[in-house]
Amino acid sequence: MNNNLCKSTMVISIIFLSILFSSASAQQKQGELTDDQKLIASSWFHYGMGNGLLNEGQFDLAIFHLTKAIEINPSYYEAYLSRAWAHMHKYQFDEAISDYSKALEMNPRDFKVYIGRGRGYYQKGQYDQAISDCNKAIEINPKYAWAYYTRGMTYTNKGQYDQAMTDFNKAIEIEPNNEFFYSNRGTAYMNKGQYDQAMADFDKVIEIDPKFAMAYSNRGRAYYLKGEYDKSWEDFKKAQNLGYPIPPEFLVDLRKASGREK
């Protein structure tokens, strides 16, 4: 969601609530607006505000408003999902997992929520739980590429590169122009010492998105591991020009190996 749309969301919410409550007194006298209706409208307002703030990166305020929406309406499914996403941005993974779990109690067939919770487990290093949630998402929707991708990332972190590549292959089969899928498969190939396959995947990432800085860094690392130091330097320079930081200790190793300063 772009900034203009975020602002529009909040403006509409504010206007809506202002109109609602400016006329609430008169309407209540006529029996046109019940207390329950006002509570529902208030929960909508806080949800709208929370989403607008979430998309503007104001995560604390977003959580405040989304919590208000949930306090008013404890069954507000979408509010739990938005608050979980805000918690993820703040690296509050336990809180995010709790919100995703609450949402799944209300709708256990929402495969995307399993992936959201699985990413929370992944960030905590609870890889078996993450894989279990990915498995459930795939069971519900076998065509959801991001479920295979998330499971592949988890297998990569577990050092199970063959399983990871199988999942990345499936994700690419479903979405053949997704640069993230090629990038992570390339990393799995590199971790297995299959540098040519890794570079082919990083080439594909750059073909899809020439400004994907990490792809140059990863390809540069593959060239380094193959002993092609001049090409490694070229890629690291491209990554740096795109704003991607190269670890200083790695540059020290590259200087020693290549016999050149830059």
C-alpha positions as YAML, in Angstrom:
chain: A
units: angstrom
residues:
- id: 1
  name: MET
  ca: [0.00, 0.00, 0.00]
- id: 2
  name: ASN
  ca: [1.49, 3.37, -0.97]
- id: 3
  name: ASN
  ca: [1.71, 6.40, 1.33]
- id: 4
  name: ASN
  ca: [-1.19, 8.24, -0.31]
- id: 5
  name: LEU
  ca: [-3.45, 5.25, 0.21]
- id: 6
  name: CYS
  ca: [-2.25, 4.89, 3.81]
- id: 7
  name: LYS
  ca: [-3.10, 8.52, 4.48]
- id: 8
  name: SER
  ca: [-6.44, 8.10, 2.76]
- id: 9
  name: THR
  ca: [-7.23, 5.13, 5.01]
- id: 10
  name: MET
  ca: [-6.63, 7.20, 8.14]
- id: 11
  name: VAL
  ca: [-8.43, 10.26, 6.80]
- id: 12
  name: ILE
  ca: [-11.48, 8.20, 5.89]
- id: 13
  name: SER
  ca: [-11.44, 6.58, 9.34]
- id: 14
  name: ILE
  ca: [-11.24, 9.93, 11.07]
- id: 15
  name: ILE
  ca: [-13.97, 11.47, 8.93]
- id: 16
  name: PHE
  ca: [-16.17, 8.43, 9.44]
- id: 17
  name: LEU
  ca: [-15.83, 8.49, 13.20]
- id: 18
  name: SER
  ca: [-16.30, 12.25, 13.38]
- id: 19
  name: ILE
  ca: [-19.52, 12.07, 11.40]
- id: 20
  name: LEU
  ca: [-20.67, 9.08, 13.39]
- id: 21
  name: PHE
  ca: [-20.21, 10.58, 16.80]
- id: 22
  name: SER
  ca: [-21.19, 14.15, 15.93]
- id: 23
  name: SER
  ca: [-24.63, 12.83, 15.07]
- id: 24
  name: ALA
  ca: [-24.67, 10.00, 17.61]
- id: 25
  name: SER
  ca: [-26.57, 11.92, 20.24]
- id: 26
  name: ALA
  ca: [-29.41, 12.88, 17.91]
- id: 27
  name: GLN
  ca: [-29.56, 9.43, 16.39]
- id: 28
  name: GLN
  ca: [-29.62, 7.70, 19.75]
- id: 29
  name: LYS
  ca: [-32.58, 9.80, 20.80]
- id: 30
  name: GLN
  ca: [-34.39, 8.56, 17.73]
- id: 31
  name: GLY
  ca: [-33.27, 5.00, 18.41]
- id: 32
  name: GLU
  ca: [-31.20, 4.90, 15.20]
- id: 33
  name: LEU
  ca: [-27.85, 3.99, 16.75]
- id: 34
  name: THR
  ca: [-27.44, 1.45, 19.53]
- id: 35
  name: ASP
  ca: [-24.52, 1.21, 21.93]
- id: 36
  name: ASP
  ca: [-23.44, -2.01, 20.22]
- id: 37
  name: GLN
  ca: [-23.42, -0.27, 16.86]
- id: 38
  name: LYS
  ca: [-21.26, 2.51, 18.24]
- id: 39
  name: LEU
  ca: [-18.81, -0.06, 19.60]
- id: 40
  name: ILE
  ca: [-18.62, -1.78, 16.24]
- id: 41
  name: ALA
  ca: [-18.01, 1.55, 14.52]
- id: 42
  name: SER
  ca: [-15.31, 2.39, 17.04]
- id: 43
  name: SER
  ca: [-13.55, -0.95, 16.43]
- id: 44
  name: TRP
  ca: [-13.65, -0.23, 12.68]
- id: 45
  name: PHE
  ca: [-12.09, 3.16, 13.30]
- id: 46
  name: HIS
  ca: [-9.22, 1.75, 15.37]
- id: 47
  name: TYR
  ca: [-8.67, -1.02, 12.82]
- id: 48
  name: GLY
  ca: [-8.50, 1.54, 9.99]
- id: 49
  name: MET
  ca: [-6.13, 3.75, 11.95]
- id: 50
  name: GLY
  ca: [-3.98, 0.76, 12.89]
- id: 51
  name: ASN
  ca: [-3.65, -0.41, 9.30]
- id: 52
  name: GLY
  ca: [-2.78, 3.07, 8.06]
- id: 53
  name: LEU
  ca: [-0.11, 3.47, 10.72]
- id: 54
  name: LEU
  ca: [1.18, -0.05, 10.07]
- id: 55
  name: ASN
  ca: [1.73, 0.74, 6.40]
- id: 56
  name: GLU
  ca: [3.48, 3.98, 7.33]
- id: 57
  name: GLY
  ca: [5.90, 2.05, 9.55]
- id: 58
  name: GLN
  ca: [4.57, 3.48, 12.83]
- id: 59
  name: PHE
  ca: [4.37, 0.10, 14.47]
- id: 60
  name: ASP
  ca: [3.88, 1.11, 18.11]
- id: 61
  name: LEU
  ca: [0.92, 3.33, 17.29]
- id: 62
  name: ALA
  ca: [-0.44, 0.67, 14.94]
- id: 63
  name: ILE
  ca: [-0.31, -1.91, 17.73]
- id: 64
  name: PHE
  ca: [-2.04, 0.54, 20.08]
- id: 65
  name: HIS
  ca: [-4.99, 1.06, 17.73]
- id: 66
  name: LEU
  ca: [-5.24, -2.58, 16.69]
- id: 67
  name: THR
  ca: [-5.24, -3.61, 20.35]
- id: 68
  name: LYS
  ca: [-8.10, -1.15, 20.94]
- id: 69
  name: ALA
  ca: [-10.01, -2.73, 18.07]
- id: 70
  name: ILE
  ca: [-9.49, -6.18, 19.58]
- id: 71
  name: GLU
  ca: [-10.48, -5.00, 23.07]
- id: 72
  name: ILE
  ca: [-13.75, -3.72, 21.64]
- id: 73
  name: ASN
  ca: [-14.29, -6.76, 19.44]
- id: 74
  name: PRO
  ca: [-12.29, -9.82, 20.62]
- id: 75
  name: SER
  ca: [-13.38, -11.73, 17.49]
- id: 76
  name: TYR
  ca: [-11.91, -9.18, 15.06]
- id: 77
  name: TYR
  ca: [-10.00, -11.64, 12.87]
- id: 78
  name: GLU
  ca: [-8.36, -9.08, 10.58]
- id: 79
  name: ALA
  ca: [-7.16, -7.01, 13.54]
- id: 80
  name: TYR
  ca: [-5.22, -9.98, 14.93]
- id: 81
  name: LEU
  ca: [-3.54, -10.47, 11.56]
- id: 82
  name: SER
  ca: [-2.57, -6.81, 11.24]
- id: 83
  name: ARG
  ca: [-1.28, -6.70, 14.82]
- id: 84
  name: ALA
  ca: [0.73, -9.88, 14.22]
- id: 85
  name: TRP
  ca: [2.36, -8.23, 11.20]
- id: 86
  name: ALA
  ca: [3.21, -5.15, 13.28]
- id: 87
  name: HIS
  ca: [4.77, -7.37, 15.96]
- id: 88
  name: MET
  ca: [6.82, -9.15, 13.27]
- id: 89
  name: HIS
  ca: [8.21, -5.79, 12.13]
- id: 90
  name: LYS
  ca: [9.23, -5.07, 15.74]
- id: 91
  name: TYR
  ca: [10.87, -8.51, 16.11]
- id: 92
  name: GLN
  ca: [8.29, -9.37, 18.77]
- id: 93
  name: PHE
  ca: [7.93, -12.91, 17.53]
- id: 94
  name: ASP
  ca: [6.21, -14.41, 20.56]
- id: 95
  name: GLU
  ca: [3.49, -11.78, 20.36]
- id: 96
  name: ALA
  ca: [3.15, -12.30, 16.61]
- id: 97
  name: ILE
  ca: [2.87, -16.07, 17.01]
- id: 98
  name: SER
  ca: [0.20, -15.55, 19.68]
- id: 99
  name: ASP
  ca: [-1.87, -13.34, 17.36]
- id: 100
  name: TYR
  ca: [-1.51, -15.72, 14.42]
- id: 101
  name: SER
  ca: [-2.54, -18.61, 16.68]
- id: 102
  name: LYS
  ca: [-5.63, -16.69, 17.80]
- id: 103
  name: ALA
  ca: [-6.54, -16.04, 14.17]
- id: 104
  name: LEU
  ca: [-6.13, -19.74, 13.37]
- id: 105
  name: GLU
  ca: [-8.50, -20.62, 16.20]
- id: 106
  name: MET
  ca: [-11.11, -18.56, 14.34]
- id: 107
  name: ASN
  ca: [-10.20, -19.75, 10.85]
- id: 108
  name: PRO
  ca: [-8.03, -22.91, 10.76]
- id: 109
  name: ARG
  ca: [-8.18, -23.08, 6.94]
- id: 110
  name: ASP
  ca: [-6.37, -19.81, 6.22]
- id: 111
  name: PHE
  ca: [-3.13, -21.15, 4.71]
- id: 112
  name: LYS
  ca: [-1.46, -17.73, 4.63]
- id: 113
  name: VAL
  ca: [-1.79, -17.42, 8.41]
- id: 114
  name: TYR
  ca: [0.12, -20.67, 8.87]
- id: 115
  name: ILE
  ca: [2.94, -19.14, 6.83]
- id: 116
  name: GLY
  ca: [2.83, -15.98, 8.93]
- id: 117
  name: ARG
  ca: [3.12, -18.01, 12.12]
- id: 118
  name: GLY
  ca: [5.72, -20.26, 10.50]
- id: 119
  name: ARG
  ca: [7.88, -17.22, 9.79]
- id: 120
  name: GLY
  ca: [7.59, -16.24, 13.43]
- id: 121
  name: TYR
  ca: [8.84, -19.69, 14.45]
- id: 122
  name: TYR
  ca: [11.58, -19.44, 11.79]
- id: 123
  name: GLN
  ca: [12.81, -16.14, 13.21]
- id: 124
  name: LYS
  ca: [12.95, -17.72, 16.68]
- id: 125
  name: GLY
  ca: [14.97, -20.67, 15.39]
- id: 126
  name: GLN
  ca: [12.10, -23.08, 16.08]
- id: 127
  name: TYR
  ca: [12.52, -24.75, 12.72]
- id: 128
  name: ASP
  ca: [10.47, -27.89, 13.30]
- id: 129
  name: GLN
  ca: [7.44, -25.79, 14.25]
- id: 130
  name: ALA
  ca: [8.02, -23.60, 11.19]
- id: 131
  name: ILE
  ca: [8.16, -26.63, 8.91]
- id: 132
  name: SER
  ca: [5.00, -28.03, 10.51]
- id: 133
  name: ASP
  ca: [3.12, -24.80, 9.73]
- id: 134
  name: CYS
  ca: [4.43, -24.80, 6.15]
- id: 135
  name: ASN
  ca: [3.30, -28.40, 5.76]
- id: 136
  name: LYS
  ca: [-0.19, -27.43, 6.91]
- id: 137
  name: ALA
  ca: [-0.33, -24.51, 4.48]
- id: 138
  name: ILE
  ca: [0.72, -26.79, 1.61]
- id: 139
  name: GLU
  ca: [-1.87, -29.37, 2.66]
- id: 140
  name: ILE
  ca: [-4.57, -26.69, 2.39]
- id: 141
  name: ASN
  ca: [-3.22, -25.06, -0.78]
- id: 142
  name: PRO
  ca: [-0.57, -27.03, -2.71]
- id: 143
  name: LYS
  ca: [-0.24, -24.15, -5.22]
- id: 144
  name: TYR
  ca: [0.92, -21.55, -2.70]
- id: 145
  name: ALA
  ca: [4.52, -20.85, -3.76]
- id: 146
  name: TRP
  ca: [5.45, -18.91, -0.63]
- id: 147
  name: ALA
  ca: [4.77, -21.96, 1.53]
- id: 148
  name: TYR
  ca: [7.44, -23.93, -0.35]
- id: 149
  name: TYR
  ca: [9.76, -20.93, -0.25]
- id: 150
  name: THR
  ca: [9.39, -20.49, 3.51]
- id: 151
  name: ARG
  ca: [9.91, -24.19, 4.12]
- id: 152
  name: GLY
  ca: [12.94, -24.10, 1.83]
- id: 153
  name: MET
  ca: [14.44, -21.22, 3.81]
- id: 154
  name: THR
  ca: [13.88, -23.21, 6.99]
- id: 155
  name: TYR
  ca: [15.54, -26.32, 5.56]
- id: 156
  name: THR
  ca: [18.47, -24.13, 4.47]
- id: 157
  name: ASN
  ca: [18.95, -22.90, 8.02]
- id: 158
  name: LYS
  ca: [18.84, -26.51, 9.21]
- id: 159
  name: GLY
  ca: [21.59, -27.41, 6.74]
- id: 160
  name: GLN
  ca: [19.23, -29.69, 4.79]
- id: 161
  name: TYR
  ca: [20.10, -28.26, 1.39]
- id: 162
  name: ASP
  ca: [18.65, -31.01, -0.80]
- id: 163
  name: GLN
  ca: [15.23, -30.61, 0.83]
- id: 164
  name: ALA
  ca: [15.60, -26.84, 0.53]
- id: 165
  name: MET
  ca: [16.32, -27.03, -3.21]
- id: 166
  name: THR
  ca: [13.37, -29.34, -3.76]
- id: 167
  name: ASP
  ca: [11.13, -26.71, -2.18]
- id: 168
  name: PHE
  ca: [12.72, -23.81, -4.06]
- id: 169
  name: ASN
  ca: [12.29, -25.77, -7.30]
- id: 170
  name: LYS
  ca: [8.59, -26.17, -6.56]
- id: 171
  name: ALA
  ca: [8.21, -22.49, -5.69]
- id: 172
  name: ILE
  ca: [9.92, -21.52, -8.97]
- id: 173
  name: GLU
  ca: [7.70, -23.94, -10.89]
- id: 174
  name: ILE
  ca: [4.66, -22.08, -9.53]
- id: 175
  name: GLU
  ca: [6.12, -18.55, -9.80]
- id: 176
  name: PRO
  ca: [8.95, -18.66, -12.38]
- id: 177
  name: ASN
  ca: [9.71, -14.93, -12.24]
- id: 178
  name: ASN
  ca: [10.16, -14.48, -8.51]
- id: 179
  name: GLU
  ca: [13.70, -13.25, -7.82]
- id: 180
  name: PHE
  ca: [13.60, -14.23, -4.13]
- id: 181
  name: PHE
  ca: [13.08, -17.87, -4.99]
- id: 182
  name: TYR
  ca: [16.11, -17.98, -7.30]
- id: 183
  name: SER
  ca: [18.21, -16.05, -4.77]
- id: 184
  name: ASN
  ca: [17.58, -18.53, -1.99]
- id: 185
  name: ARG
  ca: [18.03, -21.56, -4.23]
- id: 186
  name: GLY
  ca: [21.34, -20.06, -5.32]
- id: 187
  name: THR
  ca: [22.37, -19.77, -1.68]
- id: 188
  name: ALA
  ca: [21.49, -23.43, -1.12]
- id: 189
  name: TYR
  ca: [23.57, -24.43, -4.16]
- id: 190
  name: MET
  ca: [26.48, -22.33, -2.88]
- id: 191
  name: ASN
  ca: [26.27, -23.95, 0.54]
- id: 192
  name: LYS
  ca: [26.55, -27.33, -1.20]
- id: 193
  name: GLY
  ca: [29.62, -26.20, -3.13]
- id: 194
  name: GLN
  ca: [27.76, -26.18, -6.46]
- id: 195
  name: TYR
  ca: [29.02, -22.77, -7.48]
- id: 196
  name: ASP
  ca: [28.12, -22.83, -11.18]
- id: 197
  name: GLN
  ca: [24.49, -23.63, -10.39]
- id: 198
  name: ALA
  ca: [24.52, -20.96, -7.72]
- id: 199
  name: MET
  ca: [25.84, -18.33, -10.14]
- id: 200
  name: ALA
  ca: [23.23, -19.31, -12.72]
- id: 201
  name: ASP
  ca: [20.53, -18.58, -10.15]
- id: 202
  name: PHE
  ca: [22.12, -15.27, -9.16]
- id: 203
  name: ASP
  ca: [22.32, -14.39, -12.87]
- id: 204
  name: LYS
  ca: [18.59, -15.03, -13.10]
- id: 205
  name: VAL
  ca: [17.92, -12.80, -10.09]
- id: 206
  name: ILE
  ca: [19.86, -9.96, -11.72]
- id: 207
  name: GLU
  ca: [18.04, -10.54, -15.02]
- id: 208
  name: ILE
  ca: [14.69, -10.15, -13.21]
- id: 209
  name: ASP
  ca: [15.83, -7.24, -11.04]
- id: 210
  name: PRO
  ca: [19.15, -5.57, -11.97]
- id: 211
  name: LYS
  ca: [19.04, -3.55, -8.73]
- id: 212
  name: PHE
  ca: [18.87, -6.58, -6.44]
- id: 213
  name: ALA
  ca: [22.10, -5.74, -4.61]
- id: 214
  name: MET
  ca: [22.32, -8.94, -2.58]
- id: 215
  name: ALA
  ca: [22.45, -11.00, -5.79]
- id: 216
  name: TYR
  ca: [25.71, -9.27, -6.80]
- id: 217
  name: SER
  ca: [27.12, -9.88, -3.33]
- id: 218
  name: ASN
  ca: [26.13, -13.55, -3.40]
- id: 219
  name: ARG
  ca: [27.49, -14.04, -6.91]
- id: 220
  name: GLY
  ca: [30.69, -12.28, -5.86]
- id: 221
  name: ARG
  ca: [31.03, -14.71, -2.98]
- id: 222
  name: ALA
  ca: [30.53, -17.65, -5.38]
- id: 223
  name: TYR
  ca: [33.24, -16.27, -7.67]
- id: 224
  name: TYR
  ca: [35.52, -15.91, -4.65]
- id: 225
  name: LEU
  ca: [34.92, -19.52, -3.65]
- id: 226
  name: LYS
  ca: [35.75, -20.58, -7.22]
- id: 227
  name: GLY
  ca: [38.99, -18.57, -7.12]
- id: 228
  name: GLU
  ca: [37.79, -16.06, -9.76]
- id: 229
  name: TYR
  ca: [38.83, -13.04, -7.77]
- id: 230
  name: ASP
  ca: [38.59, -10.32, -10.45]
- id: 231
  name: LYS
  ca: [34.98, -11.21, -11.14]
- id: 232
  name: SER
  ca: [34.38, -11.32, -7.40]
- id: 233
  name: TRP
  ca: [35.69, -7.76, -7.05]
- id: 234
  name: GLU
  ca: [33.44, -6.59, -9.89]
- id: 235
  name: ASP
  ca: [30.33, -7.98, -8.24]
- id: 236
  name: PHE
  ca: [31.16, -6.64, -4.81]
- id: 237
  name: LYS
  ca: [31.71, -3.17, -6.27]
- id: 238
  name: LYS
  ca: [28.28, -3.38, -7.94]
- id: 239
  name: ALA
  ca: [26.70, -4.47, -4.67]
- id: 240
  name: GLN
  ca: [28.36, -1.58, -2.81]
- id: 241
  name: ASN
  ca: [27.27, 0.92, -5.46]
- id: 242
  name: LEU
  ca: [23.71, -0.24, -4.86]
- id: 243
  name: GLY
  ca: [24.12, 0.39, -1.12]
- id: 244
  name: TYR
  ca: [24.72, -3.19, 0.00]
- id: 245
  name: PRO
  ca: [27.32, -3.47, 2.80]
- id: 246
  name: ILE
  ca: [30.10, -6.03, 2.37]
- id: 247
  name: PRO
  ca: [31.52, -7.40, 5.66]
- id: 248
  name: PRO
  ca: [34.96, -5.83, 6.19]
- id: 249
  name: GLU
  ca: [36.47, -9.14, 7.27]
- id: 250
  name: PHE
  ca: [35.43, -10.70, 3.98]
- id: 251
  name: LEU
  ca: [37.08, -7.88, 2.02]
- id: 252
  name: VAL
  ca: [40.26, -8.53, 4.00]
- id: 253
  name: ASP
  ca: [40.17, -12.17, 2.88]
- id: 254
  name: LEU
  ca: [39.49, -11.15, -0.72]
- id: 255
  name: ARG
  ca: [42.44, -8.74, -0.71]
- id: 256
  name: LYS
  ca: [44.75, -11.44, 0.60]
- id: 257
  name: ALA
  ca: [43.50, -14.02, -1.92]
- id: 258
  name: SER
  ca: [43.49, -11.71, -4.93]
- id: 259
  name: GLY
  ca: [46.67, -9.75, -4.18]
- id: 260
  name: ARG
  ca: [44.89, -6.48, -4.92]
- id: 261
  name: GLU
  ca: [43.39, -3.76, -2.76]
- id: 262
  name: LYS
  ca: [40.15, -3.19, -4.67]
...
